[in-house]
């Protein structure tokens, strides 16, 4: 098996986690790191034993040795960064949210398809072993027909206008930073979009959503309650309730375990799968497989699924009247 060679754009915290994952995999090499700050690029390369450090994205993309690029930059940079990679014929794994909005996402997907280049959103939660077993439990009706799902992802951060989380110019707010996780998770598990969406949000002094609640309704009667926050710790658990029991997933977005209970609250099944390095390993393995097999998209997270999520996010923000500065240009 040949080695898949990666380049990384962006030398921040999330790129560090992804580099750790890549360095733990066989037949995988982090060949280069690119940052607009050459000092950061060199420091990152030294920390993760990467042989090439570039002070510009364009320079790295000219490197013929690299197969695929991971984009770990802020939300607002994703479209431009991915477009640049695709124009150089490089396969792309782009961190979530895929782009700032649906039109940007559609443009990238169209460009990748017309260029015959692999493209995937880095929604790593979908690839976790625990997520796979939960999806299997649901498919096998271990807890019967699903009636209600409650899922949240929220943490408390002190207000700071210079923090990207509270900065509208950087696509800040709870929805794009963490709300995308439970929404993507639910729709992936259920294999269908909601028939109706009702939501509300607190738009703080930051000008972005600091807390939100989203209600997904389905024609068969199933209701999903999703919440996310950057200013209050709401918890990060998922509870899926059926007419024959419930599934509990602690810290669903980075879950290493899940539990099944019957209608009497008795524990009837458990799953535990600790990470080898971290949770990013599994999406990296999927990209490697796709690259080696010549695929242009993942079967687990196809491009149409990403587009559907982006359209859903746009509709929710429209309900709140939340528009980012770059969208007004």
C-alpha positions as a printed NumPy array, in Angstrom:
array([[  0.   ,   0.   ,   0.   ],
       [  1.413,   3.381,  -0.963],
       [  1.736,   6.208,   1.544],
       [ -0.836,   8.996,   1.387],
       [  0.934,  12.336,   1.761],
       [ -0.853,  15.221,   3.458],
       [ -0.433,  18.965,   3.552],
       [ -2.057,  21.104,   6.241],
       [ -3.295,  24.674,   5.843],
       [ -3.466,  26.562,   9.12 ],
       [ -1.27 ,  26.009,  12.181],
       [ -3.869,  26.422,  14.915],
       [ -5.227,  24.139,  17.622],
       [ -7.484,  22.011,  15.434],
       [ -4.694,  21.43 ,  12.911],
       [ -2.522,  20.264,  15.804],
       [ -5.097,  17.654,  16.752],
       [ -5.389,  16.504,  13.17 ],
       [ -1.604,  16.281,  12.748],
       [ -1.495,  14.094,  15.876],
       [ -4.071,  11.791,  14.286],
       [ -2.198,  11.582,  10.985],
       [  1.099,  10.811,  12.709],
       [ -0.527,   7.809,  14.393],
       [ -1.578,   6.16 ,  11.111],
       [  0.299,   3.683,   8.978],
       [  0.962,   4.497,   5.309],
       [  0.342,   8.161,   6.11 ],
       [  2.723,  11.108,   6.115],
       [  2.285,  14.743,   7.029],
       [  4.537,  16.101,   4.305],
       [  4.001,  19.838,   4.686],
       [  2.435,  22.608,   6.754],
       [  1.531,  26.049,   5.408],
       [  0.765,  29.174,   7.403],
       [  0.748,  32.813,   6.404],
       [  3.07 ,  33.236,   9.394],
       [  6.347,  31.461,   8.443],
       [  7.446,  31.296,  12.083],
       [  4.25 ,  29.45 ,  13.035],
       [  4.742,  27.097,  10.112],
       [  8.297,  26.244,  11.186],
       [  7.277,  25.761,  14.821],
       [  4.398,  23.498,  13.785],
       [  6.689,  21.483,  11.497],
       [  9.206,  21.018,  14.293],
       [  6.543,  19.919,  16.781],
       [  5.032,  17.302,  14.478],
       [  8.195,  16.232,  12.636],
       [  7.029,  17.608,   9.285],
       [  9.783,  17.963,   6.71 ],
       [  8.412,  20.989,   4.821],
       [  7.135,  24.3  ,   6.187],
       [  5.725,  26.926,   3.846],
       [  4.992,  30.597,   4.471],
       [  2.274,  30.686,   1.814],
       [ -0.543,  28.373,   0.822],
       [  0.165,  28.801,  -2.879],
       [  3.766,  27.661,  -2.469],
       [  2.725,  24.475,  -0.697],
       [  0.089,  23.711,  -3.303],
       [  2.793,  23.723,  -5.976],
       [  4.415,  20.762,  -4.191],
       [  3.759,  17.747,  -6.431],
       [  4.519,  15.327,  -3.588],
       [  1.295,  16.163,  -1.712],
       [ -1.881,  14.127,  -2.329],
       [ -4.428,  15.817,  -0.092],
       [ -4.841,  19.001,   1.928],
       [ -6.478,  19.413,   5.338],
       [ -7.934,  22.903,   5.873],
       [ -7.991,  23.987,   9.512],
       [ -8.489,  27.739,   9.139],
       [-11.397,  29.915,  10.45 ],
       [-14.872,  29.449,   8.942],
       [-14.664,  32.511,   6.745],
       [-11.504,  31.231,   5.031],
       [-12.788,  27.789,   4.062],
       [-14.243,  28.67 ,   0.671],
       [-11.179,  30.568,  -0.566],
       [ -8.742,  27.994,   0.822],
       [-10.607,  25.013,  -0.636],
       [-11.075,  26.749,  -3.976],
       [ -7.331,  27.394,  -4.15 ],
       [ -6.554,  23.736,  -3.358],
       [ -9.004,  22.421,  -5.956],
       [ -7.578,  24.772,  -8.578],
       [ -4.208,  23.085,  -8.002],
       [ -5.746,  19.625,  -8.323],
       [ -5.316,  18.735,  -4.64 ],
       [ -7.834,  16.561,  -2.813],
       [ -9.418,  18.463,   0.081],
       [-10.649,  17.686,   3.591],
       [-12.22 ,  20.938,   4.804],
       [-12.964,  21.515,   8.467],
       [-16.553,  22.122,   9.554],
       [-18.577,  24.163,   8.997],
       [-17.795,  23.397,   5.387],
       [-18.317,  27.028,   4.394],
       [-20.049,  30.085,   5.791],
       [-23.276,  29.414,   3.88 ],
       [-24.995,  27.249,   1.283],
       [-24.109,  29.291,  -1.853],
       [-20.408,  29.035,  -0.981],
       [-20.76 ,  25.297,  -0.383],
       [-22.565,  24.748,  -3.691],
       [-19.849,  26.639,  -5.535],
       [-17.119,  24.482,  -4.001],
       [-18.969,  21.241,  -4.722],
       [-19.573,  22.271,  -8.337],
       [-15.922,  23.249,  -8.743],
       [-14.665,  19.975,  -7.248],
       [-16.984,  17.922,  -9.439],
       [-16.037,  19.777, -12.625],
       [-12.349,  19.483, -11.686],
       [-12.672,  15.77 , -10.812],
       [-11.093,  16.407,  -7.401],
       [-11.909,  14.701,  -4.09 ],
       [-13.688,  16.917,  -1.563],
       [-15.051,  16.144,   1.901],
       [-16.272,  18.013,   4.963],
       [-14.384,  17.175,   8.156],
       [-17.398,  16.24 ,  10.278],
       [-15.325,  13.763,  12.254],
       [-18.116,  12.718,  14.662],
       [-19.795,  10.75 ,  11.856],
       [-16.787,   8.438,  11.578],
       [-16.418,   7.496,  15.248],
       [-16.864,   3.791,  16.062],
       [-19.452,   4.771,  18.68 ],
       [-21.463,   6.716,  16.104],
       [-21.423,   3.698,  13.8  ],
       [-22.753,   1.379,  16.497],
       [-25.479,   3.851,  17.505],
       [-26.582,   4.094,  13.883],
       [-26.63 ,   0.29 ,  13.736],
       [-28.739,   0.081,  16.916],
       [-31.247,   2.504,  15.426],
       [-31.373,   0.638,  12.107],
       [-31.902,  -2.649,  13.942],
       [-34.69 ,  -1.055,  16.037],
       [-32.986,  -2.02 ,  19.289],
       [-35.09 ,   0.658,  21.002],
       [-38.017,   0.395,  18.589],
       [-39.32 ,   3.366,  16.629],
       [-37.625,   6.641,  17.509],
       [-39.99 ,   9.152,  19.095],
       [-37.799,  11.859,  20.603],
       [-34.159,  12.965,  20.553],
       [-32.558,  15.488,  22.872],
       [-29.038,  16.602,  22.088],
       [-26.951,  19.579,  23.124],
       [-23.465,  20.96 ,  22.683],
       [-22.654,  23.986,  24.78 ],
       [-19.805,  25.43 ,  26.796],
       [-19.193,  28.653,  28.679],
       [-16.745,  31.209,  27.341],
       [-16.332,  34.659,  28.868],
       [-17.318,  37.351,  26.42 ],
       [-14.373,  38.72 ,  24.473],
       [-15.014,  40.688,  21.277],
       [-11.607,  39.621,  19.982],
       [-12.354,  35.908,  20.434],
       [-13.349,  34.352,  17.093],
       [-16.385,  32.738,  18.79 ],
       [-17.923,  36.175,  19.357],
       [-16.673,  37.799,  16.15 ],
       [-19.257,  38.144,  13.335],
       [-16.479,  38.893,  10.848],
       [-15.084,  35.401,  11.498],
       [-18.442,  33.628,  11.318],
       [-18.742,  33.447,  15.096],
       [-21.638,  32.132,  17.129],
       [-22.81 ,  28.823,  18.538],
       [-24.578,  27.501,  15.439],
       [-21.608,  27.304,  13.091],
       [-19.055,  26.441,  15.746],
       [-20.853,  23.71 ,  17.693],
       [-24.513,  23.609,  16.615],
       [-23.513,  22.03 ,  13.329],
       [-22.453,  18.92 ,  15.276],
       [-25.823,  17.86 ,  16.763],
       [-27.697,  18.817,  13.595],
       [-25.374,  16.764,  11.391],
       [-25.411,  13.921,  13.921],
       [-29.19 ,  13.614,  14.072],
       [-29.692,  13.797,  10.323],
       [-26.917,  11.249,   9.753],
       [-28.413,   8.809,  12.27 ],
       [-31.96 ,   9.165,  10.965],
       [-31.032,   9.332,   7.256],
       [-33.539,  12.106,   6.589],
       [-34.062,  15.817,   6.842],
       [-36.781,  17.286,   9.093],
       [-40.131,  18.28 ,   7.642],
       [-40.304,  21.432,   9.744],
       [-37.768,  23.509,  11.666],
       [-38.592,  26.001,  14.426],
       [-35.819,  27.76 ,  16.311],
       [-34.875,  30.66 ,  18.535],
       [-31.603,  32.232,  19.6  ],
       [-30.136,  34.805,  21.924],
       [-28.129,  37.251,  19.846],
       [-25.779,  38.789,  22.384],
       [-23.779,  42.006,  22.438],
       [-21.371,  40.136,  20.184],
       [-23.889,  40.269,  17.35 ],
       [-23.883,  36.474,  16.991],
       [-25.958,  33.668,  18.486],
       [-24.582,  32.841,  21.905],
       [-27.318,  30.326,  22.804],
       [-29.849,  28.653,  20.523],
       [-32.576,  26.018,  20.578],
       [-33.698,  24.237,  17.414],
       [-36.767,  22.021,  17.135],
       [-36.859,  19.517,  14.265],
       [-40.255,  18.034,  13.483],
       [-41.044,  15.007,  11.316],
       [-44.338,  13.991,   9.72 ],
       [-44.282,  10.628,  11.505],
       [-44.405,  12.409,  14.86 ],
       [-40.748,  12.248,  15.814],
       [-39.454,  15.414,  17.458],
       [-35.822,  16.411,  17.94 ],
       [-34.632,  19.082,  20.342],
       [-31.187,  20.462,  19.535],
       [-29.367,  23.206,  21.414],
       [-25.935,  24.774,  21.277],
       [-24.139,  27.536,  23.135],
       [-20.851,  29.351,  23.533],
       [-21.818,  31.308,  26.658],
       [-23.353,  28.599,  28.85 ],
       [-22.435,  24.985,  29.59 ],
       [-25.491,  23.043,  28.418],
       [-23.805,  19.635,  28.42 ],
       [-22.746,  17.598,  25.408],
       [-24.855,  14.451,  25.698],
       [-27.363,  12.874,  23.329],
       [-30.423,  10.873,  24.381],
       [-32.393,   8.972,  21.749],
       [-35.769,   7.683,  22.943],
       [-37.777,   4.99 ,  21.224],
       [-40.967,   3.142,  22.157],
       [-38.879,   0.212,  23.466],
       [-36.086,   2.026,  25.287],
       [-33.446,   4.711,  24.978],
       [-29.84 ,   5.186,  23.892],
       [-27.567,   7.491,  25.871],
       [-24.369,   8.845,  24.298],
       [-22.191,  10.845,  26.718],
       [-20.209,  13.585,  24.953],
       [-21.747,  12.479,  21.652],
       [-19.462,  14.604,  19.477],
       [-16.349,  12.826,  20.749],
       [-18.   ,   9.688,  22.124],
       [-16.051,   6.601,  23.092],
       [-19.096,   4.88 ,  24.62 ],
       [-22.87 ,   4.478,  24.41 ],
       [-25.518,   2.714,  26.485],
       [-28.898,   1.118,  25.775],
       [-31.684,   1.059,  28.374],
       [-35.074,  -0.625,  28.222],
       [-38.347,   1.128,  29.083],
       [-37.856,   0.28 ,  32.761],
       [-34.471,   2.012,  32.854],
       [-32.502,  -1.232,  32.95 ],
       [-29.123,  -1.197,  31.216],
       [-29.285,  -3.854,  28.484],
       [-26.277,  -3.108,  26.252],
       [-23.117,  -1.034,  26.2  ],
       [-20.41 ,  -0.117,  23.724],
       [-16.925,   1.17 ,  24.527],
       [-14.196,   1.926,  22.027],
       [-11.331,   4.132,  23.268],
       [ -9.501,   6.22 ,  20.703],
       [ -6.058,   5.167,  19.557],
       [ -4.69 ,   8.711,  19.238],
       [ -7.773,  10.933,  19.09 ],
       [-11.158,  11.055,  17.376],
       [ -9.782,  12.566,  14.181],
       [ -8.109,   9.289,  13.246],
       [-11.27 ,   7.788,  11.761],
       [-12.074,  10.567,   9.297],
       [ -8.406,  10.59 ,   8.236],
       [ -8.622,   6.851,   7.563],
       [-11.711,   7.447,   5.433],
       [ -9.951,  10.09 ,   3.347],
       [ -6.926,   7.818,   2.889],
       [ -9.197,   5.031,   1.698],
       [-10.994,   7.306,  -0.736],
       [ -7.717,   8.659,  -2.132],
       [ -6.277,   5.18 ,  -2.629],
       [ -9.49 ,   3.952,  -4.28 ],
       [ -9.719,   6.981,  -6.562],
       [-13.029,   8.172,  -5.1  ],
       [-14.073,  11.81 ,  -5.451],
       [-16.334,  11.836,  -2.393],
       [-16.99 ,   9.753,   0.715],
       [-19.886,   7.314,   0.909],
       [-20.288,   8.138,   4.599],
       [-20.493,  11.9  ,   4.143],
       [-21.319,  12.523,   0.475],
       [-21.28 ,  16.066,  -0.831],
       [-25.062,  16.255,  -1.121],
       [-25.345,  15.614,   2.624],
       [-22.997,  18.509,   3.315],
       [-25.042,  20.754,   1.026],
       [-28.254,  19.774,   2.819],
       [-26.744,  20.692,   6.184],
       [-25.505,  24.047,   4.907],
       [-28.956,  24.835,   3.504],
       [-30.497,  23.923,   6.87 ],
       [-28.057,  26.199,   8.716],
       [-28.864,  29.081,   6.365],
       [-32.593,  28.647,   6.983],
       [-32.084,  28.677,  10.748],
       [-29.951,  31.82 ,  10.657],
       [-32.51 ,  33.503,   8.401],
       [-35.151,  32.868,  11.074],
       [-32.963,  34.777,  13.542],
       [-31.988,  37.518,  11.119],
       [-28.315,  36.683,  11.612],
       [-26.224,  37.761,   8.631],
       [-22.419,  37.817,   8.617],
       [-20.566,  40.894,   7.315],
       [-18.999,  39.046,   4.375],
       [-22.465,  37.993,   3.222],
       [-23.444,  41.655,   2.795],
       [-20.713,  42.379,   0.249]])
